[in-house]
């Protein structure tokens, strides 16, 4: 197998493994009532801030209707609170509840640990090469598939 074939296998396996492991760790152990989609909504809302529904939907690249369904579920489960904006009553803002903040922190810790472990034996130069290579992959997908 040549280097390109090896890299392809590693990238595909890594992508699939990260999704499976993330789901197993977060959804089946710590927060069994959340789906990975709901975790990603929580991640996008972010910690200690309010966001509008429309900017959240835009960032997640989903329709407002799709996001409303996800937010409705997260509100029922106690992870998100929704209210009308104080400045403009037409706007709906969302924010994490304390329970949502816990889920957000757990998700962040999972990713931080993954990054720390990935970089632990790399020199500064190797880190830069890795970051550039992953940036190239990201740019490829964004350019080719218009993400």
BABAZA-816851 format. One record per residue: x, y, z of N, C-alpha, C, O in turn. Coordinates in steps of 0.1 Angstrom, whole numbers, plus 5000, padded with zeros to 4 digits. Layout:
BEGIN
XYZXYZXYZXYZ;...
//
This chain:
BEGIN
500949885000500050005000500950125000501850135008;500650224991501450344991501050445001499950425008;501750555002501450655013500050725011499350745021;499650744999498350804996497250715000496250755006;497350584997496350485001496250475016495250465022;497450475022497550465037496850585043496050575052;497150705038496550825043495050825042494350865051;494550785030493150775028492450675038491450715044;493050565040492550465050492550525064491550515072;493650595068493750655081492650765083491950765093;492550855073491550965074490150905075489350955084;489750815067488450765067488150695080487150715087;489050605085488950535097488850635109488050615118;489750735109489750825120488450905121487950925132;487950955109486751025109485550935115484850985124;485450815111484450725115484650695130483650695138;485850665134486150635148485850745158485250725168;486250865154485950985162484450995165484051015176;483650985154482251005156481650895165480850925173;482050765163481550655171481950675186481150655195;483250705188483750715201483150835209482750825220;483050945202482451065207480951035212480551065223;480250965203478850925206478850835218478050845227;479750735218479750635229480050705242479450675252;481050785242481550855254480550955259480150955271;480051035251479151145255477651105256477051135266;477151025247475750995246475350875254474250855258;476350785256475950665263476450655277476050565285;477350745281477850735294477450855302476750845312;477850975298477651095306476251155304475551185314;475751165292474451225289473651135280473551165268;473051035286472350935278471150985271470650925262;470551105275469351155268469651245257468751295250;470951265253471251355242471751275230472351165231;471451325218472051275206473251355202473451465208;474051305193475251385188474751515182475451615183;473651505174473151625168472851735179473151855177;472151685190471851775201473151835207473251945211;474151745209475451795214476051905205476652005210;475951885192476451985183475652115183476252225181;474452105186473652235188474152305201474352425201;474252225211474752275224476152345222476452455227;477052275215478352325212478252455204479052555207;477352465195477252585187476652705195477052815193;475752675204475252785212476352835220476452965222;477152755226478352795234478052825248476852835252;479052855255478952875270478853025273479453105267;477953045283477853175289477453285279478053395279;476553255269476153365260474753325255474253215256;474153425249472853415242473153425227473953495223;472353345220472453355205471053355199470053305206;470853415188469553405181469353275175470353205171;468153235172467853115165468353115151468953025146;468253235145468653245131470153235129470553175119;470953295138472353285136472853145139473853095134;472153075149472552935152472252845140473052765136;471052865134470652785122471652805111472052715104;472052935109472952965098474352895101474852835091;474852905113476152845116476052695115477052625110;474952635118474852485117474452435103474452315100;474152535094473752505081472452425080472452325073;471452465088470152395088469152505087469352625089;467952455084466852555083466352595097466652525107;465652705098465152745111464152645116464052615129;463352575108462452475112463152355118462752295128;464252315111465052195117465652235130465552155139;466152355131466752395144465652405155465852365166;464452455151463352465161463052335167462852325179;463052225159462752095164463852055174463451995185;465052075170466152035180466152115193466352065203;465852245191465752335203464552295212464652285224;463452265206462252215214462652095222462352085234;463351995216463751885224464751915235464651865246;465752005232466652045242466052125254466452115265;465052205250464252275261463552175270463552185282;462852085264462151975271463051905280462651865292;464251875276465251795284465951885294466651825302;465752015293466352105303467752155300468452195309;468252145288469552185284469652325279470652395279;468552375273468552505267467252585272466252525274;467452715273466352795276466152895264467052935257;464852925261464553015250463653125255462853105263;463953245250463153355254463153465242463953455233;462253565244462253675234463353775238463653785250;464053835228465053925231464554045238463354095235;465254105247464854225255464854335245463954425246;465854345236465954455227464954455216464454565212;464554335211463654325200462754205202463254085200;461554225205460654115209460354015197459853915200;460754055185460553965174461653855173461353755168;462753885180463853785179463753695191463453725202;464053565188464153465199465553435201466353405192;465953435214467353405218467353275226466353245233;468453205225468653075232469953085240470853155236;469953005250471153005259471152865266470052805267;472252825271472352695278471952715293472152825299;471252615298470952615312472152565319473152525313;472152555333473252495340473552355335474652305334;472452275333472552135327473252145313474052055310;472852235305473452255292474952295293475752245285;475252375303476652415305477452285308478652275304;476952195316477652075320477851985307478951935305;476851975299477051895287478051965278478951895272;478052095277479052175269480452145274481352115266;480652155287481952135293482451995291483651975288;481551895291481951755289482351735274483351675272;481651795265482051785251483351855248484251805241;483551975254484852045253485951965259487051955253;485751905270486851825277487251705268488451675267;486251645262486551535253487451575241488451505238;487151685235487951735224489351785229490351765222;489351855240490651895245491551785248492751785245;491051675254491851555257492351495244493551445243;491551485234491851435221493051515215493951455210;492951645215493951725209495251715217496351705211;495151725230496351705239497151575236498351575235;496351465235496951335232497551335218498651275217;496951395209497451395195498751475194499651425187;498951575202500051665201501251625211502251685210;500951535220501851515231503351475228504251515235;503551405217504951375213505451435201506351395195;504751545197505151615184505951745188505751815197;506951765179507751895181506852005175505851985169;507252125178506552245173506352235158505352265152;507452195151507452185136506452075132505752105122;506451965138505551855135504051905137503151865129;503851975148502452025151502052115139500952105134;502952205135502652295123502252215111501352255104;503052115108502852035096501451965097500651965087;501151905109499851845111498751935109497751905102;498852055115497752155114497552195100496452205095;498652215092498552255078497952145070497152175061;498252025072497751915065496251905067495451885058;495851915080494351905083493652035078492452015073;494252145078493752265072493452245057492452285051;494452175050494352145036493152055033492352075024;492951955042491751865040490451945042489551935034;490452035052489252115054488952205042487852215038;489952265037489852355025489352285013488552335005;489852165011489452075000487952055001487252074991;487452015012485951985014485152115012484152105005;485552215018484852345017484852395002483752434998;485952384995485952424982485252334972484452384963;485452204974484852114964483352094966482652084956;482952094979481552064982480752184987479652174992;481352304986480752434989480052435003478952475004;480852395013480352395027480452535032480052555044;
//
